[in-house]
Amino acid sequence: MSKPQPLPPKQSTPTGVLQSVAAITGQRDRDLLAKTLLATLTELIHNSRITMYRVLGNDEGAEAVLTAEVCAQDGFVSPPSVTSIKIASRADFTWVWNHHKELLQPLDTRYFLSIYPIVGQHGVVGLLETVSEAHSEMDRHLITSFLRVYSNYLTLLDESETDTLTGLLNRRTFDNNIERIIADRSKSDENDDPPLTHHPARRMDHHDLPHWLAIIDIDHFKRINDEFGHLYGDEVLILLSRNMQRIFRQHDKLFRFGGEEFIVVLDRTDEENAKAVLSRFREAIENYDFPQIGKVTISIGFVQMDKADVPSVMIGRADQALYYAKEHGRNQVCFYEDLIVSGKLSVEHYSDDVQLF
């Protein structure tokens, strides 16, 4: 399991606070950033449990998706593959969401539940929930100040890591993340010890399953630009990206790789589910009515991510599967390993320094 950076001893002195801020802003990975913030607050303030949620909007209303959690005695707890709470299902979440203010309420005669909004440029982007004995006014100010630092830093990351047109992660972020994902896969394979937690229900029981890399390409995109103009072509890219954000899971990584090509790194799952989710996305796009244009289809090639392969090899194999899909009718999902086994593709060997795209 990835660990946040080491933190200074528990202290709320100016030096200790500055060291904590340095630890937070030293992270560029969003998951580690969230863990580092929680570890920082745990070091500075006594909490029995502290939980962070990312707020996402969808067709059925906003939901809070568990990002990270730390308990005073257990250490970090791995979130399950899907843990989300509808904002409307909890009165306290709804109040914080609507008022953009923190809420403190008693749980019993000793402990209190506190909920803080994480406010970004476009409203509440997250929630921080703590269970502890009552915070002092200084603790409250410390928490809100760190959340402002966290929110401001997220804004900077968004500006540098996302594609300006679609809002998806950009090519540079893909290059930076792919190595870490492979490294995390290798560590998981080599570590036989269970995570340190007293909450077995929250352990990711699929930690030994692989990631999957898929390349998505819009069929006949040049024709769309030629017939309708680049403004409508851009609208197709934007609407496709919104569907990606709606259909894929919170922990899947979505990238605009360039032009009409996109990459999805599916979080750990089995082969059957990887095929199912990619096929479901293809069908969703096929059935989507794009304004002025009508129907648009996509082709997808994907591959299992293997720690023994360098990124360029995995991308090359996924691209082979994509090319096969486009050369054999388009509007389909092709799995590289299936094509190899069936003899439709032959294995190609790549050098470590091969450059693709």
HUZIGI-V616391 format. One record per pair of residues at least 4 apart in sequence whose ideal C-beta (glycine too) atoms are under 8 Angstrom apart, sorted by the first residue. I is the first residue (numbers start at 1). J is the second residue. Records with the same first field share a line. If there is no record, write none. Layout:
I->J / J
This chain:
1->76 / 78 / 195
2->29 / 31 / 32 / 35 / 184
3->35 / 76
4->23 / 27 / 32 / 35 / 36 / 38 / 39
5->23 / 26 / 27 / 32 / 36
6->23
7->19 / 20 / 23 / 36 / 39 / 40 / 43
8->16 / 19 / 20 / 23 / 43
9->16 / 43
10->16 / 43 / 44
11->15 / 16 / 44
12->16 / 17 / 44 / 138 / 142
13->17
14->18
15->19
16->20 / 44
17->21 / 44 / 142
18->22
19->23
20->24 / 40 / 43 / 44 / 146
21->25 / 146 / 149
22->26
23->27 / 36 / 40
24->33 / 36 / 37 / 40 / 146 / 149 / 150 / 153
25->149 / 153
26->36
27->32 / 33 / 36
28->33 / 157 / 176
29->33 / 177 / 180
30->34 / 154 / 157
31->35 / 67 / 68
32->36
33->37 / 150 / 153 / 154 / 157
34->38 / 52 / 67 / 68
35->39 / 68 / 70 / 76
36->40
37->41 / 52 / 146 / 150
38->42 / 50 / 52 / 68 / 69 / 70 / 76
39->43 / 70 / 76
40->44 / 146
41->45 / 47 / 50 / 130 / 142 / 143 / 146
42->47 / 50 / 70 / 72
44->142
45->132 / 135 / 139 / 142 / 143
46->72 / 132 / 133
47->72 / 130 / 131 / 132
48->71 / 72 / 111 / 131 / 132
49->69 / 70 / 71 / 72 / 130 / 131 / 132
50->69 / 70 / 128 / 129 / 130 / 131
51->66 / 68 / 69 / 128 / 129 / 130
52->66 / 67 / 68 / 69 / 118 / 126 / 127 / 128 / 129
53->64 / 65 / 66 / 67 / 85 / 126 / 127 / 128 / 129
54->64 / 65 / 67 / 125 / 126 / 250
55->62 / 63 / 64 / 65 / 87 / 97 / 118 / 124 / 125 / 126 / 127
56->62 / 63 / 65 / 84 / 250
57->61 / 62
58->62 / 63 / 246
59->246
60->86
61->86 / 87 / 88
62->86 / 87 / 88 / 97
63->84 / 85 / 86 / 87
64->84 / 85 / 86 / 87 / 93 / 126 / 127
65->83 / 84 / 250
66->79 / 80 / 83 / 84
67->79 / 126
68->76 / 79
69->76 / 77 / 79 / 202
70->74 / 75 / 76 / 77
71->75 / 77 / 198 / 199
73->198
74->196 / 197 / 198 / 199
75->196 / 197
76->195 / 196 / 197
77->195 / 197 / 199 / 202
78->195 / 197 / 202 / 203 / 204 / 207
79->83 / 202 / 204
80->201 / 202 / 203 / 204
81->204 / 206 / 249 / 251 / 267 / 268 / 269
82->249 / 250
84->250
85->89 / 90 / 93
86->90
87->93 / 94 / 97
88->94
89->93
90->94
91->95
92->96 / 103 / 105 / 113 / 115
93->97 / 115 / 127
94->98
95->99 / 103
96->100 / 101 / 102 / 103 / 115 / 116 / 117 / 124 / 127
97->117 / 124 / 127
100->117 / 119 / 123 / 124
101->117
102->114 / 115 / 116 / 117 / 140 / 143 / 144
103->114 / 115
104->112 / 113 / 114 / 134 / 135
105->112 / 113 / 114
106->111 / 112 / 113
107->111 / 112 / 113 / 131
110->133
111->131 / 132 / 133
112->131 / 132 / 133 / 134 / 135
113->129 / 130 / 131
114->129 / 130 / 131 / 132 / 135 / 140 / 143
115->127 / 128 / 129 / 130
116->127 / 128 / 129 / 130 / 143 / 144 / 147
117->124 / 126 / 127 / 147
118->124 / 125 / 126 / 127 / 128 / 147 / 150 / 151
119->123 / 124 / 125 / 147 / 151
120->124 / 125 / 126 / 151 / 154 / 155
121->155
125->151 / 154
128->143 / 147
130->135 / 143
135->139 / 140 / 143
136->140
137->141
138->142
139->143
140->144
141->145
142->146
143->147
144->148
145->149
146->150
147->151
148->152
149->153
150->154
151->155
152->156
153->157
154->158
155->159
156->160
157->161
158->162
161->169 / 170 / 172 / 173
162->167 / 168 / 169 / 170 / 173
163->167 / 168 / 169 / 170 / 256
165->234 / 237 / 238 / 256
166->237 / 238 / 240 / 241 / 256
167->241 / 245
168->241 / 244 / 245 / 254 / 255 / 256 / 262
169->173 / 174 / 177 / 253 / 254 / 255 / 256
170->174 / 255 / 256
171->175 / 255 / 256 / 257 / 258
172->176
173->177 / 255
174->178 / 253 / 255 / 257 / 263
175->179 / 311
176->180
177->181 / 253 / 265
178->182 / 265 / 311
179->183 / 311
180->184
181->185 / 211 / 253 / 265 / 305
182->186 / 305 / 307 / 311
183->187
184->188
185->189 / 210 / 211 / 305 / 307
186->190 / 307
187->191
188->207 / 208
189->208 / 307
194->203
195->203
197->202 / 203
199->203
203->207
204->268
206->268 / 269 / 270
207->268
208->268
209->268 / 269 / 270
210->268 / 304 / 305 / 306
211->265 / 266 / 267 / 268 / 304 / 305
212->265 / 266 / 269 / 274 / 302 / 303 / 304 / 305
213->263 / 264 / 265 / 266 / 302 / 303 / 305 / 314 / 315 / 318
214->263 / 264 / 265 / 266 / 278 / 300 / 301 / 302 / 303 / 318
215->257 / 261 / 262 / 263 / 300 / 301 / 302 / 315 / 318 / 319 / 321 / 322
216->261 / 262 / 263 / 264 / 281 / 298 / 299 / 300
217->221 / 260 / 261 / 262 / 298 / 299 / 300 / 322 / 326
218->224 / 236 / 237 / 240 / 260 / 296 / 297 / 298
219->296 / 297 / 298 / 299 / 326 / 330 / 331
220->224 / 330
221->225 / 233 / 236 / 259 / 260
222->226
223->227
224->228 / 232 / 233 / 236 / 293 / 296
225->229 / 230 / 232 / 233
228->232 / 233 / 292 / 293
229->233
230->234
231->235
232->236 / 292 / 293
233->237
234->238
235->239 / 290 / 291
236->240 / 290 / 293 / 296
237->241 / 256 / 260
238->242
239->243 / 288 / 290
240->244 / 262 / 285 / 296 / 298
241->245 / 254 / 256 / 262
242->246
243->247 / 281 / 284 / 285 / 288
244->248 / 254 / 262 / 264 / 281
245->254
247->277 / 280 / 281 / 284
248->252 / 254 / 264 / 266 / 277 / 281
249->266 / 267 / 277
251->267
252->264 / 265 / 266 / 267
253->264 / 265 / 267
254->262 / 263 / 264
255->262 / 263 / 264 / 265
256->261 / 262
257->261 / 262 / 263 / 357
258->357
261->357
264->278
265->305
266->274 / 277 / 278 / 302
269->273 / 274 / 277
270->274
271->275 / 304 / 335
272->276
273->277
274->278 / 302 / 304
275->279 / 333 / 335
276->280
277->281
278->282 / 300 / 302 / 333
279->283 / 333
280->284
281->285 / 298 / 300
282->286 / 297 / 298 / 300 / 331 / 332 / 333
283->287
284->288
285->296 / 297 / 298
286->295 / 296 / 297 / 298 / 331
288->295 / 296
289->294 / 295
290->294 / 295 / 296
297->330 / 331
298->331
299->322 / 325 / 326 / 330 / 331 / 332 / 333 / 334
300->322 / 325 / 332 / 333 / 334
301->318 / 319 / 320 / 321 / 322 / 323 / 324 / 325 / 333 / 334 / 336
302->318 / 321 / 333 / 334 / 335 / 336
303->314 / 317 / 318 / 321 / 335 / 336 / 337
304->336 / 337
305->309 / 314
306->314
309->313 / 314
310->314 / 350 / 352
311->315
312->316 / 350 / 352 / 353 / 354 / 355 / 356
313->317 / 350 / 354
314->318
315->319 / 356 / 357
316->320 / 348 / 350 / 354 / 356
317->321 / 336 / 348
318->322 / 336
319->323 / 356 / 357
320->324 / 336 / 339 / 345 / 348
321->325 / 334 / 335 / 336 / 339 / 345
322->326 / 334
323->327
324->328 / 334 / 339 / 344 / 345
325->329 / 330 / 332 / 333 / 334
326->330
328->332
334->338 / 339
335->339
336->340 / 345
337->341
338->342
339->344 / 345
340->344 / 345 / 346 / 347
350->354
